[in-house]
Amino acid sequence: MANRKNVSGTPMPNVDEGWWESVLADESRHSTHASTHSQPRPEVRNEAKVEEAGKISPNWVQVKDLYLHDQIVDLHVTGSNRGGLLVEGDGLYGFVPFSHLVEAGMQADTSDREKYMQAYVGRTLRLKVIECVPEDGRVVFSERAAQSEPGKRAELFHSLHSGERVTGTVTNITDFGVFVDLGGVEGLVHISELSWGRVAHPNQIVKLGQKIEVQVLDLSPERCRVALSLKRLQQNPWLRIDDEIKVGDVVPAVVTSVLSYGAFARLDLGIEGLIHASEMPLAEGAAVKDFLQEGQQIKVRVLHADSAHQRMGLSMKLDA
């Protein structure tokens, strides 16, 4: 895209349309802990498609004008699913993703998400257009974006630059990443950009309302998207591992994840390695979960380290 700016001099993730589309899809998919008897839900990006059967096409001139001038509009909620809301009014039709609702971050319990979303039906929301794709028949609105004054978005996008360090406030935490308010524009720190180590869930790294410093990775003003990174404010620890860790070293670690076949543990350096169950002094018939817990501090021996592929093998058999 012509307006997209990339960070120079540092490796970047492939922040492309597929990356952003996966965010919209994950909005619905990851917010759902479906039971065996529940019916499958359509992805959010399909729900955002507004030229549906029996419904007239939205006024695209009006939609584009609202978007370009960063204006606020009042729309009625006409439907919902676990991923967000369908809204319409005055020739406008579109979708509001769950993460772009002001009260979304306060709803920690997602087990009753469908009932929570249905409660919005019939309400009127103040919204801004954050995505307008006529060729796909897609209009996406945001209640969060409407909290900033009209025109603020354009001002912020003009001042932001790729590679820049900025401070923002965590406004929402989802399974796939963290939304950060930069003062009128929300950016996303994808889960892959939170830490150089494994992240089971973003709430392990940040808390709602926390002020954090992030790096701007990618700007797409025409789509109102800002890709951010938390981990890139620190040097990649895998680049230092060969100088600081040797095979056979016994070092302290903290258990970060317990699985049936082993556990992951994070070293002080900031990287994680796998302790296979065969490298634990387990009693016969004992399960890993009965031996280790997340957050437990342990000693491990380094079996092997592959910085190129960011993999490390660890053992709790220290005398072997």
Summary of the structure (lengths in Angstrom):
residues: 320
radius of gyration: 22.6
end to end distance: 55.4
largest distance: 73.6
contacts: 966
relative contact order: 0.11
helix: 24%
strand: 34%
